[in-house]
């Protein structure tokens, strides 16, 4: 992406998503391949009066670390990292890599060992975010690797990202504000509801959300966004679900995932491919076999799955759930080092009811 959309992308991220302010300590995390967008974001941050700094990571380092680190090194957290989570005001993670499958052959146990101690850091950031002292955003830089995952040429994938992010609009910020307003109406409706039931092919699942808060995810954290979500009551999920699209997590792809829940817990699971990895993740810790999120995708600028969860979970006409960690801002109480989103298409015969009333059918809201 080497055109004027880069500048529009950077300004939208800082003006709308992060609402960066003068004096903010601002971290930009990326790989070298994303440098065109890093340059524009860095420049725009300086214009805002912020204090930007970069964490540019080499693509092979995570694989080297996970394959060679001792248990002590996997669990180690640098004191510099501890200071950073206490002090930084904003962080932008740019997803863009030369190889999206670089961690495919890493031992899942090593990944789990590395993730567990970082739950405490996540809690610090969540607390600061709730206090209005910290904000974050994850965005995608288009690369050949991601284009290949999506079965597109790079030019096609750049256009896909542009449309998903509303960068093809004359005023992207205005378009995002409109989406935010539309989703707020949906959130107000769902916040009055308790029992949610989803029906689709090989899916018949119910859960409860009474007392939990639905969130309007409108592009301020994930970019692009376009979803409404909450954290279900931890012991409420009952029934079965079959996920339409491949479930991708940390470079691993698991196909045709099926889960069965009783009293909120995954009691049966299967996959056509990648079942061993699925089992490792479900058994990661005490919270990894419970639901942390239930959500409905609302971004109709995203029309197909691309094996990138940042986009796929927002597909208009789909719903997704995550096993593992829940979101404190929703009232969720499940704690886990895992948060794995899995997506189900509802455009052909799917429906969702709330307290017995159908409010969503064939991929469209009826309210």
ZAZA-722866 format. One record per residue (C-alpha): x, y, z; residue number from 1. Coordinates in steps of 0.05 Angstrom, whole numbers. Layout:
<pts>
PT      c1      c2      c3  seq
PT       X       Y       Z  NUM
...
</pts>
This chain:
<pts>
PT      c1      c2      c3  seq
PT       0       0       0    1
PT      41      59     -26    2
PT     -11     111     -41    3
PT     -52     167      -8    4
PT     -91     115      31    5
PT     -31     107      77    6
PT     -37     180     100    7
PT    -112     172     108    8
PT    -101     108     147    9
PT     -52     141     195   10
PT     -95     202     208   11
PT    -157     160     220   12
PT    -121     115     270   13
PT     -95     174     310   14
PT    -154     221     304   15
PT    -211     171     311   16
PT    -186     105     339   17
PT    -135     128     391   18
PT    -156     201     398   19
PT     -83     216     410   20
PT     -69     278     451   21
PT     -11     326     461   22
PT      37     299     513   23
PT      15     226     506   24
PT      70     173     512   25
PT      55     132     450   26
PT      84      64     430   27
PT      83      38     359   28
PT      95     -37     353   29
PT     108     -66     284   30
PT     153    -108     239   31
PT     198     -74     187   32
PT     151     -93     130   33
PT      99     -44     159   34
PT     148      15     156   35
PT     108      57     105   36
PT      50      61     155   37
PT      97      68     215   38
PT     129     130     183   39
PT      62     163     171   40
PT      36     146     241   41
PT     100     171     273   42
PT      97     236     234   43
PT      24     247     250   44
PT      37     233     324   45
PT      90     287     325   46
PT      41     335     293   47
PT      -7     318     350   48
PT      45     337     402   49
PT      51     266     428   50
PT     116     231     447   51
PT     120     171     399   52
PT     170     114     405   53
PT     176      50     365   54
PT     185     -23     381   55
PT     204     -54     314   56
PT     209    -129     320   57
PT     246    -175     272   58
PT     199    -228     243   59
PT     240    -290     263   60
PT     252    -271     336   61
PT     186    -299     366   62
PT     199    -367     334   63
PT     272    -368     358   64
PT     250    -349     429   65
PT     194    -401     434   66
PT     238    -457     407   67
PT     300    -442     448   68
PT     279    -408     513   69
PT     282    -446     579   70
PT     220    -449     624   71
PT     251    -393     666   72
PT     261    -350     604   73
PT     190    -364     579   74
PT     161    -340     644   75
PT     207    -280     652   76
PT     178    -210     646   77
PT     228    -153     638   78
PT     224     -97     689   79
PT     225     -50     630   80
PT     160     -82     606   81
PT     129     -72     675   82
PT     147       2     674   83
PT     119       9     604   84
PT      50     -19     621   85
PT      47      30     680   86
PT      69      92     641   87
PT      49      91     568   88
PT     -15     128     549   89
PT     -28      94     482   90
PT      -3      37     440   91
PT     -14      18     367   92
PT       0     -54     345   93
PT       8     -59     270   94
PT      -3    -129     245   95
PT      38    -140     184   96
PT      87    -196     174   97
PT     127    -232     120   98
PT     103    -300     144   99
PT      37    -311     180  100
PT      54    -385     192  101
PT     122    -374     226  102
PT      96    -403     292  103
PT      61    -463     262  104
PT     112    -513     288  105
PT     124    -482     356  106
PT     105    -525     416  107
PT      37    -500     442  108
PT      60    -514     513  109
PT     116    -464     505  110
PT      65    -412     481  111
PT      21    -426     540  112
PT      80    -420     589  113
PT      97    -352     559  114
PT      26    -327     561  115
PT       7    -345     633  116
PT      52    -295     670  117
PT      27    -240     623  118
PT     -43    -244     650  119
PT     -21    -199     707  120
PT       4    -147     657  121
PT     -62    -150     619  122
PT     -99    -136     684  123
PT     -57     -74     696  124
PT     -72     -48     626  125
PT    -146     -64     633  126
PT    -150     -27     699  127
PT    -114      34     670  128
PT    -159      32     610  129
PT    -221      31     654  130
PT    -192      92     690  131
PT    -184     129     624  132
PT    -108     129     630  133
PT     -91      82     573  134
PT    -117      65     503  135
PT     -97      15     451  136
PT    -110      -3     379  137
PT     -93     -62     333  138
PT     -91     -50     258  139
PT     -69     -88     197  140
PT     -16     -68     146  141
PT     -28    -105      80  142
PT      28    -154      62  143
PT      39    -209      12  144
PT      34    -261      67  145
PT     -35    -237      89  146
PT     -57    -231      17  147
PT     -37    -303       5  148
PT     -77    -326      67  149
PT    -137    -289      38  150
PT    -126    -320     -31  151
PT    -118    -251     -62  152
PT     -65    -213     -99  153
PT     -31    -158     -59  154
PT     -69    -104     -97  155
PT    -135    -140     -84  156
PT    -118    -147     -10  157
PT    -100     -73      -5  158
PT    -168     -56     -34  159
PT    -201    -105      15  160
PT    -167     -72      75  161
PT    -184      -3      49  162
PT    -259     -20      43  163
PT    -260     -56     110  164
PT    -229       6     143  165
PT    -274      55     105  166
PT    -212      87      74  167
PT    -248      86       7  168
PT    -297     137      37  169
PT    -286     212      27  170
PT    -287     221     103  171
PT    -270     155     139  172
PT    -278     187     208  173
PT    -350     207     191  174
PT    -365     137     166  175
PT    -339     106     231  176
PT    -380     155     272  177
PT    -442     134     234  178
PT    -428      60     247  179
PT    -417      76     321  180
PT    -486     110     324  181
PT    -520      51     290  182
PT    -488       1     336  183
PT    -506      41     398  184
PT    -580      29     382  185
PT    -567     -47     380  186
PT    -528     -44     445  187
PT    -585      -8     481  188
PT    -633     -63     459  189
PT    -588    -121     480  190
PT    -572     -90     547  191
PT    -645    -102     566  192
PT    -641    -176     549  193
PT    -621    -239     586  194
PT    -626    -305     549  195
PT    -592    -309     481  196
PT    -604    -368     434  197
PT    -567    -381     368  198
PT    -591    -429     316  199
PT    -555    -448     251  200
PT    -530    -510     216  201
PT    -504    -558     269  202
PT    -512    -502     320  203
PT    -562    -497     377  204
PT    -533    -457     434  205
PT    -562    -416     490  206
PT    -529    -372     541  207
PT    -547    -317     590  208
PT    -522    -245     594  209
PT    -565    -214     649  210
PT    -526    -161     686  211
PT    -470    -161     634  212
PT    -456    -100     591  213
PT    -457    -102     515  214
PT    -401     -62     483  215
PT    -404     -20     420  216
PT    -339     -39     385  217
PT    -335      17     334  218
PT    -262      21     312  219
PT    -229      52     373  220
PT    -192     -12     393  221
PT    -192     -61     336  222
PT    -186     -27     269  223
PT    -226     -42     230  224
PT    -282     -61     277  225
PT    -356     -69     271  226
PT    -385    -114     325  227
PT    -425    -113     388  228
PT    -402    -160     443  229
PT    -408    -180     515  230
PT    -383    -234     563  231
PT    -435    -287     579  232
PT    -449    -311     649  233
PT    -393    -360     660  234
PT    -435    -422     676  235
PT    -492    -408     628  236
PT    -473    -436     560  237
PT    -512    -498     540  238
PT    -513    -534     473  239
PT    -470    -542     412  240
PT    -438    -498     360  241
PT    -402    -511     294  242
PT    -358    -456     268  243
PT    -362    -442     194  244
PT    -294    -411     182  245
PT    -224    -437     201  246
PT    -205    -418     272  247
PT    -137    -384     269  248
PT     -95    -371     331  249
PT     -22    -351     335  250
PT     -10    -374     264  251
PT     -44    -441     275  252
PT    -105    -458     232  253
PT    -158    -506     259  254
PT    -214    -527     212  255
PT    -286    -546     225  256
PT    -285    -534     300  257
PT    -344    -562     339  258
PT    -356    -548     413  259
PT    -407    -574     462  260
PT    -422    -537     527  261
PT    -453    -558     593  262
PT    -459    -510     651  263
PT    -415    -462     613  264
PT    -357    -510     602  265
PT    -332    -542     538  266
PT    -345    -616     550  267
PT    -335    -642     480  268
PT    -294    -615     422  269
PT    -270    -637     353  270
PT    -238    -609     291  271
PT    -227    -636     221  272
PT    -155    -611     223  273
PT    -113    -585     281  274
PT    -150    -622     336  275
PT     -87    -631     378  276
PT     -74    -557     381  277
PT    -148    -544     398  278
PT    -142    -592     457  279
PT     -78    -560     482  280
PT    -111    -491     482  281
PT    -176    -514     515  282
PT    -135    -546     570  283
PT     -87    -487     578  284
PT    -114    -466     646  285
PT    -177    -465     689  286
PT    -211    -411     648  287
PT    -194    -434     578  288
PT    -253    -482     572  289
PT    -305    -428     588  290
PT    -332    -372     544  291
PT    -302    -303     550  292
PT    -340    -268     494  293
PT    -403    -271     451  294
PT    -408    -222     393  295
PT    -444    -205     329  296
PT    -406    -178     268  297
PT    -434    -115     236  298
PT    -382     -93     185  299
PT    -415    -106     117  300
PT    -353     -78      83  301
PT    -321    -145     101  302
PT    -354    -198      58  303
PT    -308    -258      62  304
PT    -262    -293     110  305
PT    -188    -280     101  306
PT    -158    -322     157  307
PT    -144    -259     196  308
PT    -186    -253     259  309
PT    -180    -177     260  310
PT    -225    -177     199  311
PT    -261    -243     201  312
PT    -295    -234     268  313
PT    -327    -169     241  314
PT    -359    -201     180  315
PT    -428    -173     172  316
PT    -477    -231     179  317
PT    -436    -272     228  318
PT    -429    -284     302  319
PT    -367    -305     340  320
PT    -349    -331     409  321
PT    -283    -333     445  322
PT    -262    -387     494  323
PT    -218    -360     550  324
PT    -208    -292     580  325
PT    -268    -246     586  326
PT    -271    -170     584  327
PT    -277    -134     651  328
PT    -314     -76     620  329
PT    -371    -123     604  330
PT    -374    -150     675  331
PT    -341    -215     653  332
PT    -304    -254     707  333
PT    -270    -310     669  334
PT    -194    -307     673  335
PT    -148    -343     625  336
PT     -84    -333     586  337
PT    -125    -354     525  338
PT    -174    -313     484  339
PT    -190    -349     419  340
PT    -245    -323     374  341
PT    -283    -371     329  342
PT    -333    -349     276  343
PT    -399    -376     249  344
PT    -436    -351     188  345
PT    -510    -336     197  346
PT    -529    -309     128  347
PT    -563    -373     105  348
PT    -618    -393     154  349
PT    -584    -372     219  350
PT    -620    -333     272  351
PT    -611    -305     342  352
PT    -666    -294     393  353
PT    -665    -253     457  354
PT    -714    -272     511  355
PT    -753    -312     460  356
PT    -758    -257     407  357
PT    -721    -263     340  358
PT    -681    -200     331  359
PT    -630    -225     280  360
PT    -642    -270     220  361
PT    -604    -289     157  362
PT    -547    -242     175  363
PT    -590    -180     187  364
PT    -617    -144     248  365
PT    -693    -141     253  366
PT    -695     -85     304  367
</pts>
